[in-house]
Amino acid sequence: MLKGISFNTWVYSSFPAWVPSYPLEEVINRLSSFGYDAIEIGCASPHAWPDYLSPERRQEIFNLLKEKNLKVSAMLPAPGGGPGMNPSSPIKEEREFTIQHYKDVVRLAYDWECPTVMWIAGWVPFGTSQQDAWNYSLEGLKEVANYAKGLGITLVVEPTPADSNLIETADDALLLAEESEMDNVKVMFDTFHALYRNEVPSDYVYRMKDKLHHVHISDNDRLPPGQGRCDFDAVLKALKDINYDGYLSMEVGFHSRQSEPDWYAKTSIEFLKQKISEIY
């Protein structure tokens, strides 16, 4: 059975568009009032850049989450930008900085009782071979997964073809996870990225099957589910077929400052709750 419905904070944050931007407490309050079971937190300012969160601040946020009965479904780093955060970078210093950032995110996830952190595997800059980039990312994944294992946290590899050129397909994600040889490394997918490749999102469910640990829900163009061309009946049926028992996390609307975050959040949950009631 599904764990519940979650909402990703990017559209309320400053990544990658600078505005809209709301304090994390405000986002927690709003998502709770809309009926969400969980929140997925992007680790960028103003919400959860680890260096900006003192022990006292972490406890304040955790207390509010408990008060609002909102779980943290997953956390993810903010790739790109000034520091890069590219684990497959040819720059040794960038890789080392990124690995430490991932460990900081994992530690923050532990502090907030979050079971899952995404591994955004990186991208291949001009002049670097695909194989070298793959090996760099794999090396970083192993190190971070080993650290996460000690804290009881699972890493999930996500195919991100709309934004990158290293892990683009379900098979890419499965292969990187397998090559890590770590039992706390699983996979996830985002319906948006499958649609970007003109692939069928429900096929990803069956392909990933036993390794599938987390799912991002978005229609094409980062629209709320039901506003575009994705067949969510098929996606939910596939998830039911494989007995998926994780979260469905909305990752919508963060592509533009024109986005109205509350509309994305409310429209998404209304549609998905109705679909779940029909199929489950």
Rosetta blueprint (number, residue, H / E / L):
1 M L
2 L L
3 K L
4 G E
5 I E
6 S E
7 F E
8 N E
9 T L
10 W H
11 V H
12 Y H
13 S L
14 S L
15 F L
16 P L
17 A L
18 W L
19 V L
20 P L
21 S L
22 Y L
23 P L
24 L H
25 E H
26 E H
27 V H
28 I H
29 N H
30 R H
31 L H
32 S H
33 S H
34 F H
35 G L
36 Y L
37 D L
38 A E
39 I E
40 E E
41 I E
42 G E
43 C E
44 A L
45 S L
46 P L
47 H L
48 A L
49 W L
50 P H
51 D H
52 Y H
53 L L
54 S L
55 P H
56 E H
57 R H
58 R H
59 Q H
60 E H
61 I H
62 F H
63 N H
64 L H
65 L H
66 K H
67 E H
68 K L
69 N L
70 L L
71 K E
72 V E
73 S E
74 A E
75 M E
76 L E
77 P E
78 A L
79 P L
80 G L
81 G L
82 G L
83 P L
84 G L
85 M L
86 N L
87 P L
88 S L
89 S L
90 P L
91 I L
92 K H
93 E H
94 E H
95 R H
96 E H
97 F H
98 T H
99 I H
100 Q H
101 H H
102 Y H
103 K H
104 D H
105 V H
106 V H
107 R H
108 L H
109 A H
110 Y H
111 D H
112 W L
113 E L
114 C L
115 P L
116 T E
117 V E
118 M E
119 W E
120 I L
121 A L
122 G L
123 W L
124 V L
125 P L
126 F L
127 G L
128 T L
129 S L
130 Q H
131 Q H
132 D H
133 A H
134 W H
135 N H
136 Y H
137 S H
138 L H
139 E H
140 G H
141 L H
142 K H
143 E H
144 V H
145 A H
146 N H
147 Y H
148 A H
149 K H
150 G L
151 L L
152 G L
153 I L
154 T E
155 L E
156 V E
157 V E
158 E L
159 P L
160 T L
161 P L
162 A L
163 D L
164 S L
165 N L
166 L L
167 I L
168 E L
169 T L
170 A H
171 D H
172 D H
173 A H
174 L H
175 L H
176 L H
177 A H
178 E H
179 E H
180 S H
181 E L
182 M L
183 D L
184 N L
185 V E
186 K E
187 V E
188 M E
189 F E
190 D E
191 T H
192 F H
193 H H
194 A H
195 L H
196 Y H
197 R L
198 N L
199 E L
200 V L
201 P H
202 S H
203 D H
204 Y H
205 V H
206 Y H
207 R H
208 M H
209 K H
210 D H
211 K H
212 L E
213 H E
214 H E
215 V E
216 H E
217 I E
218 S L
219 D L
220 N H
221 D H
222 R H
223 L L
224 P L
225 P L
226 G L
227 Q L
228 G L
229 R L
230 C L
231 D L
232 F H
233 D H
234 A H
235 V H
236 L H
237 K H
238 A H
239 L H
240 K H
241 D H
242 I L
243 N L
244 Y L
245 D L
246 G L
247 Y E
248 L E
249 S E
250 M E
251 E L
252 V L
253 G L
254 F L
255 H L
256 S L
257 R L
258 Q L
259 S L
260 E L
261 P H
262 D H
263 W H
264 Y H
265 A H
266 K H
267 T H
268 S H
269 I H
270 E H
271 F H
272 L H
273 K H
274 Q H
275 K H
276 I H
277 S H
278 E H
279 I H
280 Y L
